[in-house]
């Protein structure tokens, strides 16, 4: 169940800013992962990228991430 929650939090569509090619891949090493990424449009023509990891901190930390 935790894996499904995490998988649904990962972006399903990647941004396509002009002049850039964006690619991402997420796969948990175990049932749950502490890895997270997201893309946030902070202003027109400005893209924020979030990359985070809480490896080894257990399921509560992985779900919080």
N, C-alpha and C positions, 0 to 999 in steps of 0.2 A: 504494500500500500504506500509506503514512504517513497519507493522508487517512482511510482506513478505520479505522486504529488510533485516530486522534483522534476520529472520529465515534462509535466505540464507548465512549470514555471519558466522553462527555457524558451526563448523566443522561437516561434514557428516560422516567422518570416524575417529575413534579413534586410537591412536597409540597402538602398542602391544609390548612394550619393554620386552625382556626376563626376566622372573621372576616377572613380574608385571601384574596386571589386572586393566585396566583403564575403568571407567564407568562415564558417564555424562548424565544429563537430563536438558533440557531447556524448560520452558513454561512461557510465559508472563502472569502476573497477570491481565493486562488490554490489550488494543489493542497494545500498544508498551511497551517495557521493557527497563530498563537501565542496564540489566545484560549482561555480555559477558564473554566467555571463549575461549581459543585456546591453542593448543599444538604446540610448535616450536622445531624442532630438531636443537639444537645449535652447536652440534658437534657429531661425531660418538659416540654412547652410552651415549649421554647427551640430556635430554629432558627438555625444558623449558615449564612451565605451566603459563598461564596468566588468572587471574580471576579479573574481574572489575565490578563495580556497580555505576551507577549515578542516583539512585532512587530519584524521586521527583523533578527532574530538567527539566521536560518537554520533548516534542517530539524532539526539535533540539538537546538536549544533548543525548537523547536516540539513535538517528540516528548517531550522531558523535561517540558515544561509539562503 
